[in-house]
Amino acid sequence: MAMATRDATRTDTGTLRDLLAAPGPFASVYFDREARPERAEEAGARWRDLAARLAREGADAATVDALTTRVMDSLPGTGVLAAFAAGGEVRHVAELPGGHHGDLAEVAPVPHLLPLLEWRQEHPAHVVAVVDRTGADLLIYAEGSTEPRRRTVTGTDDEIVRSSGLPQMRFQHRAEDSWEHNAKAVAEALDGALAEVSATLLLVAGDVRARQYLTKHLPARVRRDVTVGHISGSRGADGPAGVRASRTETEVSRAGHARTAELLRQLEHELAPGGHAVEGVNATLDALAVGRVGTLTVTDDPRDQRTAWFGSTPAELAERREDLPPDGGGEPYEGRLADVAVRAALLTGADVRVLEPGEPRTPAQGTGGICRYP
């Protein structure tokens, strides 16, 4: 049955699992639409080189034509376009703003998802709250999303203005009480918004006094589990939105890298005797095959040509064909080791963390995992 194209900003795990469950072989393409300023015909020439590469690697003409149409329709554009096609159909497309991988095209039994996953982990789930003394505007980003869910929170108390005729002291107390009530409403809304996308990063902009009250009333769960940062900007229409967006991007990327470093520290700790971790190709593939891995760490090194074998189910997984289960349900396939490991991880509900070559604390043979149980 044909699988409909899943498009644009969707990089969620469910979408990628659907892609992996579809029949291959797959043509995987990453087309950098910002490689350099160029006219449409120059972009076309770059794409023709990639299309010729796909044809040399065995992609059928219908699949190449489908990708050509999709890539050309995306121009002019920004960022990297990731596209995956099989059987003459584009199965999934994702736009990766700010992606830094150059052009890439390959044909293999399993989609090459590592550049997409690396981009996604640099865009962790987060919430931006732009506050003032009456409420807040919330921007709620799921992991790997560049299009937020927008929400406005309006406090129950109107802002007290000086012209109300109250004596100065009473006016100040009334105003402070009103601002604090409104901050409580924002804090409650933020708790729900963070939980909605499982975010552990909150970035707050806006009025200084409103931020102080908001921080005071954040629930204990948020103060314990969420990193809270401050960025510039205000709710006014003349607020420096461009500056705020740039600062947000920097803080979000920093949080993504910090999460990778923390996972590697955890992996190192769990590799001690009695810990819940594995490293090295064989140990990691064995753990993936029985669904033990909770988080896979894998290095994306284009020079690494190691392969692994897999079958129709995640349990059919081994570095060598002869080590596959003898009762497999069909003909096994050979694919790039990192891609095969990622396939098994996503299909068994594991998270994936893509590492750069030479990253500190990288597990042995560039492959490891934090397991759900010993």
N, C-alpha and C positions, 0 to 999 in steps of 0.2 A: 504494500500500500504506500502511495506517495506520502512523503512527510512535508507538511507546509513549512515554508521558510519562516524562521523565527528571527526577528529583525531588530536593528538599530541599537538600543542600549541594553538589551537583555544579555546579561552574563551570569545570571543566577545559576546555582548548582542544578536545579531541576531542569532547566533548559539544556544544560550541557549533558546531563544524564540522558535526556531524550535523544540528543545527537549521537551519543556513544552507543545507544541501543539500536540505532538504525544500521542497515547493511552498508558495507563499503565495497570496494576501496574508496578512500576519500582524497580529494584534492584540497589541500589546505593552503590558503593564500593570506599573506599580510602585505598590504599595499600602502606604502607611506605616501600620503597625499601632501606632505609638507617637506619632502626631501630637499627641495630647493624651489625657488620661484620659477615657474615654467609655464609655457603655453600649453593649451590642451593637446596639441599634436605631440609635444615632448612627453607628456604624461602617457599618451597613447603608445609611443615608442617604447617606453619603459614597460608598459603592460604587455606589449607584444613579445618582449623578451621573456617575461614570466610565463606567458601562455605557451611559448615554444618550449620552455623548460618542462611545463606540465605534460605537453604532448610527448616529449622525449621520455618522460618517466612513466608513460603508459596511460595517461588520462584520455578518455574517449572524446571525440569531437563535440558531442552534445554537452558534455560537462564543461569543457573549455569555453564553448559558446555561451553557456548559461552564466559562467563567471565573468566573461568579457562584458556581457550586457549589464550585469550588476555593478561591476567596477566602473564602467564608463558612465552609467547613470549616476554614480556618486560624485562625479567631478563637475565643477570644482568643489573641493571639500577641505577639511582640516583633519589632522590627526591620522591615525592608521585605520584602515578598513580591514577587518578580519572576516574572511569568508570561507565557508566549508561546503563542498559540493560532492555529490555522488550520483551516479545513474542519470546524468543529464539534468539534475536539479540542484539548485543552491539550497542547502538544508538549513543553514544558519548564517546570519551576518551580524557583526557587532562593530560599532564605531568606538574607537579607543582614543579619545582626545588626549593629546600630550604623549601618546605612545612613542617610545624612542627606538623601537626595532626598525631596521631597514626593510627593504623589500625581501619577501621570502615566498617561495612556492615549492610544494612537494606533493608527491602522491604516495600514500601508504595505506595499510589496512586499517589504521586507527587515526583519527584526526590529531593534528599537532596543536594541542591546546596550551602548551607551556607559556608562550608569549602572552596570550590572553589572560591566563591565570596570574602571571606575574603583574600585568597591568591591574588586574582586579585587586590584588592584595595591596597595591599602592593606593587604592581607593577604598579604604575600609568604611564600614557603616559609621555614620556620624550625624550629628544634629547641630545646626547653626541656629542660635537664638539671638535676634536683634531686639533688645528690650528698651522700653522707656517706662515712665511712671504710671502709665495706663494699661500696659500689657506687653505683648511681644508678637513678632512675626517669626515663625518657625520654618526652617528648611530641613526636611527629613530625608536623608540619603541612605538607601540600602547599600550593601556592599557592592562595589563595582558599578554603581549608578552615577550618572552625571546629571540626571534630571530629578530634582527633588519633589517630594510631596510638600505642598505649601499649606500652612495652617496659621490662622490668626487667633491669638488669645487676647480677649478683652476682659480686664478685671471688673469686679462687681462694683467698685467704687469709682465715682467720677473724680477727675483731678480737681483738687481744691485750688482756687485762684485767689490771689491777694485781695481782689476787689470785693470779696464777700463781706467786708466790713468787720470781720473778727479782729479782736486785739492780736497783736503780733504773736504772743506766746500761744494763745489758743489756736490761732491760724496754723502755726508751725506744728503743733501736736496733731491737729486734724489732718494736715497734709501728710505728715509722716505716717500716721495710722492708715490713711488711704493708700499710700504707696506700698506699705507693707502688705496690706490685704491683697492688692493686685499682684505683688510678687509671689505670694502664696499660690494664687491661681496659676501663674506661669510655671512655678515649680512643679505643681501637680500635673500640668499638661506635659511638661518636659519628661517627667518620669514615665508617662505612658508612651511618649514619642520615642524615647530611647529604647524602651522595651519592644516597641513595634518592629524595629529593624535590628534588634540585638546589638545596638551601638554601645561602644565603650569610650567614645570621644564626644565631648560637648564643647562647642566653641561659642562664646558669648560676646556680643558686641552691644554698644549702645550706652545709654545714660549711666554714669558712674554710680549714682545713688541707687538706681534700680538694680544694677548688677550686684551691689553689696547686699541688698535685701534678698535678691534671688539666691545668692550663695548661702545666705543664712538659712533659707527655708528649703534647700534641696533635701530630698529624703535621704536617710542614712544609706540606703542601697546605692544611690547615685554617688554620694560622697565616697563610699568605699570602693565601688567597682568601676567608676567612670573617671577618665582623665578630663579635667576642665581647663580649657585654655581661653585666653582673652584676645580678641582681635579688634581692629578699629572699625568704625562705621556707626551709623545711626539709622533710625526708622524713617527719617525725613527723606523726601524725594530727592533732596540734594546731597544725600549721604554719599561718601566715596565708595560706590559699589565696586568699581574696578579694583581699588586698593584692597577692599575687603575680600574680593574673590581671589586675588593673588595671595594674600596672607592665608586665607583658608586653604588653598591648594598646597601651600608650603607646610602648614601644620598637619594636614591630612596625610601627606606623603611621609612626613617625619613619624607620624603615628604608625603608619604601615611598616616602616623600617624598624621601628622600635619593637613592634610585635614580632617580626622575624627574629630579631636578636634575642628576645625573651624566649621564644620557642626553642631556639638553639641552646640557650642556657638550660632550659628544662630538659631537652633531649640529653644533653651532656650529663645532667644529674641523674636522669632515669636510666642511663646506661650502666650505672654502678650495679654491683651484685644485688639482686632482689628488686631491681627497678623495672619499670614498665616501658622499655624501649628496645628497639633493635637497630642495627646498622649493618651496612654491607648488602650486596645484591641478593645473595641467596636467602639470608635471614629475613630481609624485608619482603621479598616475593613470597616466601613461605607464610609470613604473617598476614600479608594481603590476601592470600588464597583462602584463609580460614576466617577472614573478616575481623582480625584482631586489631588492625591499625586504626587508630582514631585520627591521627594527623600524619600524613606522609610528607617528608622533606626530600626533595629531589633537585639535583643540579641541572640547569639548562645550559649545556655546553655543546654548541654546534659541532665541535670537533669530536665529540663522543659518538662513536659508531657502534657501540655495543647494542645487542638485540636481545629480545626475550620472546617467548612463545605464549600464545593465549588461545582459548577456545571461546565457545559461545557463552559460557557462564564465568563469573569472576573467580570461581574455584579452579578453573582450568588455567593455570598460570605457572610458568617455570622459565628458568634461564635457558634450559636445553629442551629440545623437543622430546627426547626420550624420558625426561622427568615429568612430563604431563601425566595426569591420571589416565589409566588405560581405558576407562569406560567413558571417555568424552563423547559428547553428543554430535560431533561432526568434525570436519577437516579443520585442524588448527592453523593459525596464522603466525607469521613472524613479523615483529615490528620493532621500532626503535625502543630500547629499554625504558627510557624515561617516559615515553608516551604510553607504553603498555602498563607501566606502574601507575601512572595517573588514571588511566582507564579503570583499572581494578579498584583504585582508591575511591573514585567518584561513584562507581556502581555499588560499592559496599558502604556508602554513607560516610566515608572519611573526608576530612579536610585535606587540602593540599597546600604546601608552602614551597614555592619555587625559589631556589637559591642561585646566586650568581657564582661562577667559577672562582675559587679562591676565597670565598667568604669565610670569615673566622668561625671556628667550631663546626665546620661542615662535617657530616658523618663520613665514615669510611666508605670509599668507592662512590662518594657523592650521593648515597641513598640511605635513608633511615626512616624510622617512624616511632612516634609515641603511641603506645598500645593502650587499648581499653582495659586489658587485664594481663597478668604475667604470662 
